[in-house]
Amino acid sequence: MEPEQVSSLIEHGLPKARVLVTSDDNTHYTAVIVSELFSGKRPLARHQMVYQCLGKLMGNEIHAMAIRAHTPEEWRDLETAGKV
């Protein structure tokens, strides 16, 4: 599955999110997602929100995914600190 397809699924499930998905082999992915919907949520809950967008693809077409899920404020702080 192409990274753009994975991005589209996440964007559909998390409206207004900024999503960047990359992959070297189209089975192992890295995703950076910035969304207001993550506000007040712990990392596990954020990851579960992303997994819900992908449904049965997780563990099948998507073998593994490293997720960085941040609120816009957290992302700005990371950018300011040069940790992006």
N, CA, C and O atoms as CSV, one atom per row, in Angstrom:
chain,resi,resn,atom,element,x,y,z
A,1,MET,N,N,0.850,-1.166,0.000
A,1,MET,CA,C,0.000,0.000,0.000
A,1,MET,C,C,0.906,1.243,0.000
A,1,MET,O,O,1.849,1.334,0.786
A,2,GLU,N,N,0.615,2.166,-0.864
A,2,GLU,CA,C,1.415,3.387,-0.978
A,2,GLU,C,C,1.207,4.295,0.243
A,2,GLU,O,O,0.102,4.355,0.783
A,3,PRO,N,N,2.246,4.993,0.675
A,3,PRO,CA,C,2.109,5.901,1.823
A,3,PRO,C,C,1.000,6.942,1.637
A,3,PRO,O,O,0.345,7.327,2.605
A,4,GLU,N,N,0.791,7.391,0.415
A,4,GLU,CA,C,-0.268,8.380,0.160
A,4,GLU,C,C,-1.645,7.821,0.471
A,4,GLU,O,O,-2.522,8.545,0.941
A,5,GLN,N,N,-1.837,6.523,0.208
A,5,GLN,CA,C,-3.117,5.884,0.520
A,5,GLN,C,C,-3.333,5.823,2.031
A,5,GLN,O,O,-4.437,6.065,2.520
A,6,VAL,N,N,-2.276,5.501,2.755
A,6,VAL,CA,C,-2.360,5.445,4.213
A,6,VAL,C,C,-2.654,6.847,4.756
A,6,VAL,O,O,-3.486,7.005,5.650
A,7,SER,N,N,-1.980,7.850,4.223
A,7,SER,CA,C,-2.232,9.240,4.635
A,7,SER,C,C,-3.686,9.608,4.421
A,7,SER,O,O,-4.315,10.214,5.288
A,8,SER,N,N,-4.213,9.246,3.277
A,8,SER,CA,C,-5.603,9.573,2.949
A,8,SER,C,C,-6.579,8.942,3.942
A,8,SER,O,O,-7.542,9.586,4.359
A,9,LEU,N,N,-6.340,7.707,4.317
A,9,LEU,CA,C,-7.212,7.041,5.292
A,9,LEU,C,C,-7.174,7.757,6.641
A,9,LEU,O,O,-8.211,7.940,7.279
A,10,ILE,N,N,-5.998,8.154,7.067
A,10,ILE,CA,C,-5.868,8.858,8.347
A,10,ILE,C,C,-6.536,10.223,8.269
A,10,ILE,O,O,-7.243,10.624,9.194
A,11,GLU,N,N,-6.317,10.937,7.174
A,11,GLU,CA,C,-6.938,12.253,7.000
A,11,GLU,C,C,-8.461,12.154,6.990
A,11,GLU,O,O,-9.153,13.034,7.503
A,12,HIS,N,N,-8.972,11.083,6.406
A,12,HIS,CA,C,-10.425,10.880,6.380
A,12,HIS,C,C,-10.964,10.643,7.794
A,12,HIS,O,O,-12.024,11.154,8.157
A,13,GLY,N,N,-10.229,9.869,8.581
A,13,GLY,CA,C,-10.675,9.531,9.937
A,13,GLY,C,C,-10.412,10.628,10.958
A,13,GLY,O,O,-11.085,10.698,11.986
A,14,LEU,N,N,-9.434,11.484,10.675
A,14,LEU,CA,C,-9.088,12.589,11.580
A,14,LEU,C,C,-9.134,13.894,10.777
A,14,LEU,O,O,-8.096,14.431,10.391
A,15,PRO,N,N,-10.344,14.392,10.534
A,15,PRO,CA,C,-10.486,15.593,9.711
A,15,PRO,C,C,-9.626,16.756,10.225
A,15,PRO,O,O,-9.481,16.958,11.430
A,16,LYS,N,N,-9.074,17.495,9.299
A,16,LYS,CA,C,-8.240,18.675,9.556
A,16,LYS,C,C,-6.866,18.334,10.123
A,16,LYS,O,O,-6.123,19.235,10.512
A,17,ALA,N,N,-6.517,17.051,10.177
A,17,ALA,CA,C,-5.190,16.663,10.659
A,17,ALA,C,C,-4.163,16.908,9.555
A,17,ALA,O,O,-4.467,16.804,8.367
A,18,ARG,N,N,-2.954,17.232,9.973
A,18,ARG,CA,C,-1.817,17.272,9.047
A,18,ARG,C,C,-1.138,15.917,9.173
A,18,ARG,O,O,-0.773,15.493,10.269
A,19,VAL,N,N,-0.972,15.242,8.041
A,19,VAL,CA,C,-0.487,13.865,8.058
A,19,VAL,C,C,0.656,13.703,7.060
A,19,VAL,O,O,0.564,14.134,5.911
A,20,LEU,N,N,1.720,13.078,7.519
A,20,LEU,CA,C,2.821,12.701,6.644
A,20,LEU,C,C,3.165,11.248,6.931
A,20,LEU,O,O,3.542,10.900,8.050
A,21,VAL,N,N,3.033,10.407,5.922
A,21,VAL,CA,C,3.345,8.990,6.056
A,21,VAL,C,C,4.455,8.655,5.065
A,21,VAL,O,O,4.393,9.030,3.894
A,22,THR,N,N,5.469,7.947,5.551
A,22,THR,CA,C,6.556,7.502,4.687
A,22,THR,C,C,6.756,6.003,4.859
A,22,THR,O,O,6.359,5.412,5.863
A,23,SER,N,N,7.390,5.401,3.842
A,23,SER,CA,C,7.686,3.971,3.901
A,23,SER,C,C,8.770,3.659,2.878
A,23,SER,O,O,8.793,4.222,1.784
A,24,ASP,N,N,9.661,2.759,3.249
A,24,ASP,CA,C,10.683,2.283,2.322
A,24,ASP,C,C,10.243,1.029,1.577
A,24,ASP,O,O,10.771,0.716,0.509
A,25,ASP,N,N,9.269,0.307,2.148
A,25,ASP,CA,C,8.894,-0.981,1.562
A,25,ASP,C,C,7.387,-1.184,1.398
A,25,ASP,O,O,6.952,-2.261,0.991
A,26,ASN,N,N,6.591,-0.166,1.708
A,26,ASN,CA,C,5.127,-0.219,1.598
A,26,ASN,C,C,4.474,-1.294,2.463
A,26,ASN,O,O,3.377,-1.762,2.157
A,27,THR,N,N,5.148,-1.681,3.541
A,27,THR,CA,C,4.537,-2.518,4.576
A,27,THR,C,C,4.889,-2.016,5.971
A,27,THR,O,O,4.147,-2.258,6.923
A,28,HIS,N,N,6.014,-1.321,6.097
A,28,HIS,CA,C,6.448,-0.709,7.350
A,28,HIS,C,C,6.416,0.802,7.147
A,28,HIS,O,O,7.028,1.318,6.211
A,29,TYR,N,N,5.704,1.512,8.022
A,29,TYR,CA,C,5.457,2.936,7.812
A,29,TYR,C,C,5.871,3.760,9.022
A,29,TYR,O,O,5.957,3.268,10.147
A,30,THR,N,N,6.122,5.022,8.746
A,30,THR,CA,C,6.312,6.026,9.785
A,30,THR,C,C,5.285,7.110,9.520
A,30,THR,O,O,5.164,7.590,8.392
A,31,ALA,N,N,4.545,7.500,10.546
A,31,ALA,CA,C,3.508,8.510,10.383
A,31,ALA,C,C,3.697,9.629,11.399
A,31,ALA,O,O,3.923,9.385,12.584
A,32,VAL,N,N,3.601,10.847,10.913
A,32,VAL,CA,C,3.573,12.027,11.776
A,32,VAL,C,C,2.206,12.652,11.567
A,32,VAL,O,O,1.843,13.019,10.450
A,33,ILE,N,N,1.447,12.769,12.658
A,33,ILE,CA,C,0.094,13.298,12.590
A,33,ILE,C,C,-0.034,14.430,13.599
A,33,ILE,O,O,0.294,14.267,14.774
A,34,VAL,N,N,-0.512,15.573,13.132
A,34,VAL,CA,C,-0.734,16.730,14.001
A,34,VAL,C,C,-2.220,17.053,13.932
A,34,VAL,O,O,-2.751,17.352,12.863
A,35,SER,N,N,-2.886,16.992,15.082
A,35,SER,CA,C,-4.334,17.207,15.106
A,35,SER,C,C,-4.794,17.775,16.445
A,35,SER,O,O,-4.295,17.397,17.505
A,36,GLU,N,N,-5.744,18.677,16.372
A,36,GLU,CA,C,-6.404,19.200,17.581
A,36,GLU,C,C,-7.143,18.089,18.320
A,36,GLU,O,O,-7.338,18.163,19.533
A,37,LEU,N,N,-7.550,17.062,17.583
A,37,LEU,CA,C,-8.296,15.961,18.200
A,37,LEU,C,C,-7.474,15.209,19.237
A,37,LEU,O,O,-8.038,14.476,20.050
A,38,PHE,N,N,-6.153,15.372,19.227
A,38,PHE,CA,C,-5.295,14.712,20.203
A,38,PHE,C,C,-5.236,15.462,21.537
A,38,PHE,O,O,-4.692,14.942,22.511
A,39,SER,N,N,-5.781,16.658,21.592
A,39,SER,CA,C,-5.734,17.459,22.822
A,39,SER,C,C,-6.369,16.698,23.982
A,39,SER,O,O,-7.476,16.172,23.869
A,40,GLY,N,N,-5.641,16.651,25.104
A,40,GLY,CA,C,-6.146,15.993,26.297
A,40,GLY,C,C,-6.063,14.478,26.270
A,40,GLY,O,O,-6.515,13.819,27.206
A,41,LYS,N,N,-5.496,13.916,25.216
A,41,LYS,CA,C,-5.402,12.460,25.094
A,41,LYS,C,C,-3.970,12.000,25.376
A,41,LYS,O,O,-3.010,12.682,25.016
A,42,ARG,N,N,-3.837,10.861,26.011
A,42,ARG,CA,C,-2.530,10.255,26.267
A,42,ARG,C,C,-2.024,9.608,24.976
A,42,ARG,O,O,-2.806,9.360,24.058
A,43,PRO,N,N,-0.714,9.336,24.905
A,43,PRO,CA,C,-0.164,8.746,23.681
A,43,PRO,C,C,-0.883,7.469,23.223
A,43,PRO,O,O,-1.131,7.303,22.028
A,44,LEU,N,N,-1.215,6.579,24.138
A,44,LEU,CA,C,-1.889,5.348,23.748
A,44,LEU,C,C,-3.232,5.635,23.079
A,44,LEU,O,O,-3.563,5.025,22.062
A,45,ALA,N,N,-3.994,6.549,23.641
A,45,ALA,CA,C,-5.294,6.900,23.058
A,45,ALA,C,C,-5.118,7.521,21.672
A,45,ALA,O,O,-5.926,7.280,20.775
A,46,ARG,N,N,-4.078,8.310,21.500
A,46,ARG,CA,C,-3.804,8.920,20.196
A,46,ARG,C,C,-3.495,7.841,19.166
A,46,ARG,O,O,-3.997,7.883,18.043
A,47,HIS,N,N,-2.670,6.881,19.551
A,47,HIS,CA,C,-2.326,5.791,18.637
A,47,HIS,C,C,-3.569,4.979,18.288
A,47,HIS,O,O,-3.748,4.578,17.138
A,48,GLN,N,N,-4.421,4.736,19.271
A,48,GLN,CA,C,-5.650,3.994,19.010
A,48,GLN,C,C,-6.539,4.733,18.024
A,48,GLN,O,O,-7.199,4.107,17.195
A,49,MET,N,N,-6.563,6.057,18.103
A,49,MET,CA,C,-7.340,6.847,17.149
A,49,MET,C,C,-6.821,6.647,15.728
A,49,MET,O,O,-7.603,6.532,14.784
A,50,VAL,N,N,-5.506,6.608,15.585
A,50,VAL,CA,C,-4.900,6.388,14.266
A,50,VAL,C,C,-5.213,4.971,13.783
A,50,VAL,O,O,-5.583,4.778,12.625
A,51,TYR,N,N,-5.067,3.987,14.664
A,51,TYR,CA,C,-5.353,2.603,14.287
A,51,TYR,C,C,-6.803,2.433,13.838
A,51,TYR,O,O,-7.081,1.660,12.921
A,52,GLN,N,N,-7.728,3.152,14.478
A,52,GLN,CA,C,-9.138,3.076,14.082
A,52,GLN,C,C,-9.333,3.540,12.645
A,52,GLN,O,O,-10.183,3.010,11.929
A,53,CYS,N,N,-8.558,4.517,12.227
A,53,CYS,CA,C,-8.646,5.014,10.847
A,53,CYS,C,C,-8.226,3.948,9.845
A,53,CYS,O,O,-8.692,3.947,8.706
A,54,LEU,N,N,-7.358,3.049,10.258
A,54,LEU,CA,C,-6.774,2.069,9.351
A,54,LEU,C,C,-7.444,0.702,9.429
A,54,LEU,O,O,-7.280,-0.131,8.538
A,55,GLY,N,N,-8.193,0.482,10.493
A,55,GLY,CA,C,-8.980,-0.740,10.632
A,55,GLY,C,C,-8.189,-2.018,10.419
A,55,GLY,O,O,-7.101,-2.190,10.970
A,56,LYS,N,N,-8.750,-2.918,9.610
A,56,LYS,CA,C,-8.170,-4.248,9.394
A,56,LYS,C,C,-6.880,-4.224,8.584
A,56,LYS,O,O,-6.215,-5.253,8.460
A,57,LEU,N,N,-6.516,-3.077,8.035
A,57,LEU,CA,C,-5.246,-2.986,7.307
A,57,LEU,C,C,-4.059,-3.178,8.251
A,57,LEU,O,O,-3.008,-3.682,7.853
A,58,MET,N,N,-4.248,-2.760,9.527
A,58,MET,CA,C,-3.172,-2.923,10.517
A,58,MET,C,C,-2.943,-4.413,10.754
A,58,MET,O,O,-3.877,-5.166,11.028
A,59,GLY,N,N,-1.685,-4.817,10.643
A,59,GLY,CA,C,-1.341,-6.217,10.827
A,59,GLY,C,C,-1.488,-7.034,9.561
A,59,GLY,O,O,-1.091,-8.199,9.522
A,60,ASN,N,N,-2.049,-6.444,8.535
A,60,ASN,CA,C,-2.193,-7.131,7.249
A,60,ASN,C,C,-1.365,-6.378,6.207
A,60,ASN,O,O,-0.152,-6.568,6.123
A,61,GLU,N,N,-2.021,-5.520,5.410
A,61,GLU,CA,C,-1.275,-4.730,4.432
A,61,GLU,C,C,-0.273,-3.801,5.110
A,61,GLU,O,O,0.812,-3.550,4.587
A,62,ILE,N,N,-0.650,-3.299,6.274
A,62,ILE,CA,C,0.247,-2.458,7.072
A,62,ILE,C,C,0.827,-3.351,8.161
A,62,ILE,O,O,0.174,-3.623,9.169
A,63,HIS,N,N,2.043,-3.798,7.951
A,63,HIS,CA,C,2.668,-4.725,8.902
A,63,HIS,C,C,3.050,-4.019,10.206
A,63,HIS,O,O,2.872,-4.573,11.291
A,64,ALA,N,N,3.576,-2.789,10.096
A,64,ALA,CA,C,3.990,-2.041,11.288
A,64,ALA,C,C,3.949,-0.550,10.983
A,64,ALA,O,O,4.133,-0.126,9.842
A,65,MET,N,N,3.704,0.236,12.033
A,65,MET,CA,C,3.670,1.688,11.866
A,65,MET,C,C,4.215,2.365,13.120
A,65,MET,O,O,3.735,2.130,14.229
A,66,ALA,N,N,5.222,3.204,12.923
A,66,ALA,CA,C,5.721,4.064,14.000
A,66,ALA,C,C,4.929,5.361,13.909
A,66,ALA,O,O,4.874,5.995,12.855
A,67,ILE,N,N,4.320,5.746,15.015
A,67,ILE,CA,C,3.424,6.909,15.018
A,67,ILE,C,C,3.965,7.997,15.931
A,67,ILE,O,O,4.331,7.746,17.079
A,68,ARG,N,N,4.007,9.203,15.397
A,68,ARG,CA,C,4.262,10.410,16.195
A,68,ARG,C,C,2.982,11.238,16.092
A,68,ARG,O,O,2.687,11.802,15.039
A,69,ALA,N,N,2.232,11.308,17.172
A,69,ALA,CA,C,0.936,11.994,17.189
A,69,ALA,C,C,1.006,13.169,18.148
A,69,ALA,O,O,1.229,12.987,19.345
A,70,HIS,N,N,0.816,14.377,17.626
A,70,HIS,CA,C,0.975,15.595,18.413
A,70,HIS,C,C,-0.187,16.555,18.198
A,70,HIS,O,O,-0.853,16.535,17.163
A,71,THR,N,N,-0.410,17.388,19.196
A,71,THR,CA,C,-1.327,18.516,19.019
A,71,THR,C,C,-0.555,19.598,18.267
A,71,THR,O,O,0.675,19.550,18.217
A,72,PRO,N,N,-1.248,20.568,17.685
A,72,PRO,CA,C,-0.541,21.665,17.016
A,72,PRO,C,C,0.417,22.408,17.954
A,72,PRO,O,O,1.499,22.819,17.533
A,73,GLU,N,N,0.033,22.581,19.205
A,73,GLU,CA,C,0.890,23.273,20.169
A,73,GLU,C,C,2.164,22.471,20.444
A,73,GLU,O,O,3.259,23.031,20.487
A,74,GLU,N,N,2.011,21.163,20.628
A,74,GLU,CA,C,3.168,20.307,20.860
A,74,GLU,C,C,4.102,20.340,19.651
A,74,GLU,O,O,5.323,20.376,19.803
A,75,TRP,N,N,3.525,20.329,18.462
A,75,TRP,CA,C,4.327,20.347,17.244
A,75,TRP,C,C,5.118,21.654,17.129
A,75,TRP,O,O,6.292,21.646,16.762
A,76,ARG,N,N,4.465,22.773,17.447
A,76,ARG,CA,C,5.169,24.066,17.428
A,76,ARG,C,C,6.327,24.066,18.413
A,76,ARG,O,O,7.408,24.566,18.103
A,77,ASP,N,N,6.107,23.506,19.599
A,77,ASP,CA,C,7.179,23.427,20.605
A,77,ASP,C,C,8.346,22.579,20.093
A,77,ASP,O,O,9.507,22.932,20.298
A,78,LEU,N,N,8.039,21.468,19.431
A,78,LEU,CA,C,9.096,20.621,18.877
A,78,LEU,C,C,9.853,21.346,17.764
A,78,LEU,O,O,11.077,21.244,17.673
A,79,GLU,N,N,9.129,22.073,16.925
A,79,GLU,CA,C,9.774,22.841,15.861
A,79,GLU,C,C,10.691,23.902,16.443
A,79,GLU,O,O,11.814,24.087,15.975
A,80,THR,N,N,10.209,24.600,17.469
A,80,THR,CA,C,10.998,25.652,18.111
A,80,THR,C,C,12.272,25.075,18.729
A,80,THR,O,O,13.333,25.697,18.675
A,81,ALA,N,N,12.159,23.896,19.309
A,81,ALA,CA,C,13.305,23.255,19.942
A,81,ALA,C,C,14.212,22.533,18.936
A,81,ALA,O,O,15.248,21.989,19.317
A,82,GLY,N,N,13.828,22.529,17.661
A,82,GLY,CA,C,14.617,21.863,16.639
A,82,GLY,C,C,14.577,20.354,16.714
A,82,GLY,O,O,15.526,19.685,16.307
A,83,LYS,N,N,13.467,19.801,17.241
A,83,LYS,CA,C,13.347,18.354,17.420
A,83,LYS,C,C,12.412,17.693,16.414
A,83,LYS,O,O,11.901,16.598,16.651
A,84,VAL,N,N,12.199,18.358,15.314
A,84,VAL,CA,C,11.288,17.813,14.305
A,84,VAL,C,C,12.071,17.063,13.265
A,84,VAL,O,O,11.489,16.525,12.323
